Amino acid sequence: MNRLQNENTRGITGWAVEIHDLVLGKYLSGREKDLEFNKQVVGLGLVSREKLLGRIGDWELPEAIKEQIRTKIESENFSFVPPHS
């Protein structure tokens, strides 16, 4: 989680889920719409395969479920190439 608080928030604290954690949660849910979301996030180069695979080890889940998520991550196309300007 990322804490957000500055003059623009007028002293109110907001919390944002870090994108790698968000993507891992969506892999865990396994819903078609979440997997499509992840495909788009990966395609835009917003997450790193290495960070996803490393972070899944920190989650308290049965090893079989972790392995299913690793398989989903490995099946993604992480070959993002930024557009030429």
N, C-alpha and C positions, 0 to 999 in steps of 0.2 A: 504494500500500500504506500502511496505517495501522499504526503501531507501538503495541502495547499492553503497558505494563509499569507496574505499581503494586503497592501492598501486597496487593491482592487476588490478584495473579498470583504472589505470593511470590518476586518477583525474576526470574521466568521471563518472557522476551519472547515475545509472540505477535504474529502479523501477520495483518491482515485486508484483504481486497481492497476498495477503495473501490467503492461501489455502481454508479457510472457505468461504471467499468472492467469490472465484472462483467457488466453488461447489454450492453456493447459486445462482450465476448467471446462472449456467448450469441447475439447477432445474427450474429457471425462464424461460429459453429458451424452455425447454421441449422437445428438439429434442432427438430422439432415441439415437444418438451417444453420446450426452451429459449425458443422464441418464445412459448409459452404463459406461461412464467414471466415473461418481459419484459412481456407484456400485463398481467399482474397487478400487477407493480411499477409500471408506468406508470399503471394505473388507480387505484392507491393514492396516487399523487402523490409517490412516493419519488425520482423522477429528473426532471431538467429537459431538455426538448428541446434548448434552447440549449447546455447543457453537453455533452450527447451529441454534437451536431453539431460543436461546437468541438473536443472531445477526439479525435474520429475523425481529424482532421487531423494529430494528433501520432503516429498509429500508422504504422509502416513497412509499408505494404501497397500493392499495385498500385492505381492510381487506379480501375480498373474495380470492384474489390472494395469500395473505400471508397464508391463511388457506389451499389452494391447495398445496403450497410448504411444509407446516407443515405436511400434509398428506403424501407427498412423502418421507419426512425425516423419519417419523414414520414407513413407510413401509420397510425401509432398515434394513439389518442385521448388527448391530454394535457389533457382538460378536467376534471381532478379538482376536485370541490367538497367541502370538508370537511363532515361531518354537523353539523347544528345540535345544540347541547347544551341 
